[in-house]
Amino acid sequence: MIEKGLNQQDILNILEEKLKSDHCYESGQILGSMCTDPLAFGKKVYLKYMHKNLGDPGLFPSTAKLEDELISEIGELYHGKNIIGTFTTGGSEANIIAMRIAKKLRPDIKKPEIIVPASAHASFDKGEDFLGLKIQKANLKDNFELDLEHYESLINKNTCGVVGIAGTTSLGLIDPIEKIGKLVEGKNIFFHVDAAFGGFMLPFLKELGYDIPKWDFAVKSVSSITSDPHKMGLGIIPTGGFLIRDPSVLHKTGFEIPYLAGGGFKHFHIVGTRPGGTVISFWAIMRLLGMEGYKKIVKECMESTEYLEKRIAEIDGVKLAVKPKMNIVGLTTENGESICEIDDKLREKKWMLGKFLDYNLIRIVIMPHVTQNHLSRFCNDLEEIIMKHDR
Ligand SMILES: Cc1ncc(COP(=O)(O)O)c(C=O)c1O
């Protein structure tokens, strides 16, 4: 700890220097992240309200009401009525909250299990560890889609919850949510949909005329949904979202903290103190963009995705793992060789992609900060790397 404080400008200069190795969204080289630069207006609103603490909502009742309103509005977008829920630190927290609820609702099961597709996000492995329950992973088929027969075979008397994904982390695929719903109908099994990424893509893709299967509260056995504003919602990092159909679950499974200045309240969170500013900011973002604004952003991302698809088809040596369903593109080698060397070379040129070793693919997420110009430069570098590699 320094003895005497520095002046503000000196501190800012030091920070500039210390943070210079960070990648930035504007470069277009962050190609493998599901986050992006939050909307400028959202940042402005956040700065104004970042002191609000939703960990003690009795002190900030108007912010708490705004949160409820916003959750209910997003719930309606997902074909639900009077949906409740909460904003979280991200999709991981939301998924772990869902797993805990699934376990809590079935105290009769001594060794609770949750079934997830093999493509499920790592947060489910974390949840397994934290919550002392078992996750059963259902296989994928060769085309990376869920093997529903195997999924069904995993359902047994210990199953307290099942999970479907609407926008997988690796490839943006949508699990057959309606079919999973049928498997658990009337069985007292909690059905969680992880739409951490898809939640702010799918409603707009549908409006734009894309063929999107039912994935949300329109499927009557869906119990809860994860959907993250800090991904395609363009919200402040971190803002995740958890929505649940049955409000009585909060009273049955919620935690209570008795000592708070604002009074006790029931909540689902893992964290205590949590930002109100991110929620207020997202309320403002949704009002600024509206359906039209989000549709425009999603349309541009999809046009860039289609551009990338075409360019990749022209490059010998790599191919798409599957035809993209949303703005996520998986690349693999044409001859089955490891993709790792190509990824290493791309990193040397500062192209930062996601790598999925199980599937031998690298992933590009065409977020709003990625333009066709960036993708064109990326494809030129990729082509050059492959040509050198083949020589
Ligand atoms: C489908 C899915 N679920 C959950 C998460 C976890 O979200 P977060 O990183 O916000 O915790 C991700 C992150 O990429 C994801 O793709």
The ligand as an SDF file (V2000), in Angstrom:
LIG
                    3D

 16 16  0  0  0  0  0  0  0  0999 V2000
  -25.1030  -21.2350  -23.1540 C   0  0  0  0  0  0  0  0  0  0  0  0
  -24.3350  -20.5380  -22.0610 C   0  0  0  0  0  0  0  0  0  0  0  0
  -24.7700  -20.6190  -20.7990 N   0  0  0  0  0  0  0  0  0  0  0  0
  -24.1430  -20.0120  -19.7820 C   0  0  0  0  0  0  0  0  0  0  0  0
  -23.0070  -19.2680  -20.0050 C   0  0  0  0  0  0  0  0  0  0  0  0
  -22.2970  -18.6170  -18.8520 C   0  0  0  0  0  0  0  0  0  0  0  0
  -22.4630  -17.2450  -18.8760 O   0  0  0  0  0  0  0  0  0  0  0  0
  -21.5340  -16.2770  -17.9970 P   0  0  0  0  0  0  0  0  0  0  0  0
  -20.1780  -16.3310  -18.6050 O   0  0  0  0  0  0  0  0  0  0  0  0
  -22.2240  -14.9680  -18.1440 O   0  0  0  0  0  0  0  0  0  0  0  0
  -21.5610  -16.7670  -16.6100 O   0  0  0  0  0  0  0  0  0  0  0  0
  -22.4960  -19.1560  -21.3100 C   0  0  0  0  0  0  0  0  0  0  0  0
  -21.2820  -18.3860  -21.5650 C   0  0  0  0  0  0  0  0  0  0  0  0
  -20.7420  -18.3350  -22.6160 O   0  0  0  0  0  0  0  0  0  0  0  0
  -23.1720  -19.8130  -22.3580 C   0  0  0  0  0  0  0  0  0  0  0  0
  -22.7260  -19.7810  -23.6190 O   0  0  0  0  0  0  0  0  0  0  0  0
  1  2  1  0
  2  3  1  0
  2 15  2  0
  3  4  2  0
  4  5  1  0
  5  6  1  0
  5 12  2  0
  6  7  1  0
  7  8  1  0
  8  9  2  0
  8 10  1  0
  8 11  1  0
 12 13  1  0
 12 15  1  0
 13 14  2  0
 15 16  1  0
M  END
$$$$
